[in-house]
Amino acid sequence: MRQAIKEFVPKSAVDLSYTLKYALFRLPIRRKCRSLVGNKYGIDIGGPSAFFKTVPPLYQFVGGLDGVNFSTDTVWEGNIEEGINFSYYYKKSGNQFIADATDLSGIATARNDFLLSSNCLEHVANPIKARTEWKRLITNDGVMILVLPNKEGNFDHRRPFTKFEHLLDDFTCGVGEDDLTHLDEILALHDLPMDPPAGDLEHFRERSQKNFQNRTLHHHVFDVPLIEQMLDHVGLEIVDMTTTKTDFFALARKNPEAASLPTQHAQDAMGSS
């Protein structure tokens, strides 16, 4: 009993804040997700995240977990290195990969039972390309548990929702992660008082122009229909969607009928042959 209680005690002030913030629906999410990751092997894109320690608490139950981050020096994690350095929970570590979310070619196909990602995809310029890569990493009966911000609860609340057609155009045109198409809109509509680390407008402008190095911009603004369209397009079937004032939680699995669709790497190979 003491060990069971210990698993749920917040390990930091950040963990405690998330636990209290989502206390009303923490248990329903745990029931739906824990069985899908318990004692299984997965990968976390952009983690580790306080969400998956607390809302729902998943890290403590997984069989193993690797992590992916775009750089060895990030705003969120500081300095990190490749190797067995992905410390995601108390005395639990996995392999840390340094790679872009849209190009995970160094990671084996269908090696993972599940994929986690919290507040990462909005920082990706080409999210359909990223989702295609992420799908490749999980088994045919694998699942994804994704968290994306609801603009009503953050500094994006003045911006319009992104249209699916725009994401599709970005994918078709091969938009890279150095893209700054949305910068003018962001500078005009970003609610700076809700984003203290951004500083004043001039500091925010300078930081944003270096987004390829720091990845702090939210390229796109998501709502439930956009998430659903994007998941369906890459062959993922939504099992559950939970919406709060600050976030969208999507649980999705590979659509068996779409399992044979070629991955982006396969498409690239066919195009060059």
Secondary structure, DSSP 8 states (H G I E B T S, - for coil): -HHHHHHHS-SSHHHHHHHHHTTTTHHHHHHHHHHHHBT-EEEEES---SHHHHSS--GGGBSEEEEEES-SEETTTEE--SEEEEEEETTEEEEEEE--TT--TTS-TT-EEEEEEES-GGG-S-HHHHHHHHHHHEEEEEEEEEEEE-GGGSTTTTS----HHHHHHHHHTT--TT--TTHHHHHHH--GGG-GGG-SHHHHHHHHHTHHHH---------HHHHHHHHHHTTEEEEEEEE-SSEEEEEEEE-GGGTTS--HHHHHHHHH-
